[in-house]
Amino acid sequence: MTSQDEAPVGVDETYVDGNALAGPLADIFAVDLTAATSRCAHCGCSGPVAGLRVYTRAPGLVARCQGCGEVMIRLVSTVGTSWLDMRGVTVLSIPMGD
């Protein structure tokens, strides 16, 4: 387990917060998922998707847990297709409003 101030071994330390997922996820879902609460499949840490550490230097976006640094979400988009891998998320609680 890494602390919040340490990047996982072999991971570029330059990241932005989970708000970087807002536009790409809005292209797929009808709601803003950055306000959703996610739970890490590795350590159980829960928090808003906007709080994830998103790395943008890969072919797509890689969102890591703010607690343990494990990968929670991978999103790769090409013309006409997006691939969303959320195997690092055990639960995603989405506020739907009234």
TORLUMTOR-293436 format. One record per residue (C-alpha): residue in three letters; x, y, z. Coordinates in steps of 0.05 Angstrom, whole numbers, plus 5000, padded with zeros to 4 digits. Layout:
ALAXYZ ...
***
This chain:
MET500050005000 THR502650694983 SER501251345021 GLN497351894989 ASP503752274973 GLU507251704938 ALA505951464867 PRO505650714856 VAL512250414833 GLY513250514759 VAL507651034752 ASP508851734726 GLU507852214784 THR504352744742 TYR496852684750 VAL490553104752 ASP484352994794 GLY478252584775 ASN474853184744 ALA478853024681 LEU473852454671 ALA467852924668 GLY467753044593 PRO469652354569 LEU464752014616 ALA459252514597 ASP460152264525 ILE458151574549 PHE453351684607 ALA447352154613 VAL449452374684 ASP455652704712 LEU459352114743 THR464652554777 ALA459452674833 ALA458451924841 THR461651564900 SER466350994882 ARG469250444926 CYS476150154911 ALA476149394899 HIS483149354929 CYS482849744994 GLY475449925003 CYS476750675003 SER470451054984 GLY470051754955 PRO467652164897 VAL470151994827 ALA472552714824 GLY477552544879 LEU481051984840 ARG488052104813 VAL487552104738 TYR493751984695 THR493252254624 ARG499952054593 ALA497451364573 PRO493651214508 GLY487451364549 LEU485651584620 VAL487651174681 ALA484251344747 ARG487551094811 CYS485051044882 GLN486651644925 GLY488051174983 CYS492250594957 GLY494050794885 GLU491050184852 VAL487650264784 MET480150354789 ILE478050614721 ARG481050584651 LEU477950964594 VAL480450944522 SER476751284466 THR477751264391 VAL473451534334 GLY466551214345 THR468350754403 SER470050804477 TRP472650254523 LEU471150324597 ASP474349844646 MET471749934718 ARG474049274748 GLY477649664803 VAL470949944828 THR466549494871 VAL460849994876 LEU458950634841 SER453551034876 ILE450551534826 PRO446352124852 MET440352174805 GLY437052794833 ASP429552864840 
***
